[in-house]
Amino acid sequence: MGDKKKEINYSEDAPIEEQLVSILKSLKKTITTAESITGGLISAAITSVEGASDCFKVGYVTYSNKSKRKLLSVKKELLRKEGAVSSTTAKEMAIGAMMESEADIAVAITGNAGPTALEGKEVGLIYIAVCAGGKTKVEEFHFGGNRKEVREQACGAALVMVRDYLLDKK
C-alpha cells in the first residue's frame, strides 16, 4: 500500500470516524463490523458520517454466544473452551463477518465492560480483530472506568486500529 498512501485524502484533525470513512472511500474499500461488547457503537460511529453508505456494508451485533455461532460461524467448541472474551473469538468473529458480508475489511470486538468479571476475565479486557486480504490481526486492550467509558474507549480503539491498518502503520 506504500504508493496508495499519497492518494489517501483525509484530515488528521477530523474525528476518527470521519478519518476512517474518508480513507475507506479514497481506497474504494468496504467495511463490516462484528460487535459484542460495544453493541453497535462502532457501526453507529461509522454511519454517523456523511457518505458512509459508500463504504459501510453491514454491522453484526452478536451479543450472545448463540448469535456469534449463527451469524458469524464462531465454533461452539471455541466458545466453550475459551469463552466469548478471547483473542481467538475476536478473530473468528472478524473472519465470519468478512465471509458473510463480502466486505474488504472487517473489524470485530469482544470483551468485558463490567461491572463484574465475566468468564473469569477482568473488567476492561477487550480484544479487537481486523481482517483484510486474508490476514487477521488481533490486539488485546485493557481499559478503565465504568461500563459506558469502557465501551466508548473500546469503540475508539477499534476505529483507530482499522484506520492504522488501512494506512499500513502496523
Secondary structure, 3 states (H helix, E strand, C coil): CCCHHHCCCCCCCCCHHHHHHHHHHHHCCCEEEEECCCCCHHHHHHHCCCCHHHCEEEEEECCCHHHHHHHHCCCHHHHHHHCCCCHHHHHHHHHHHHHHHCCCEEEEEEECCCCCCECCECCCEEEEEEEECCEEEEEEEECCCCHHHHHHHHHHHHHHHHHHHHCCCC
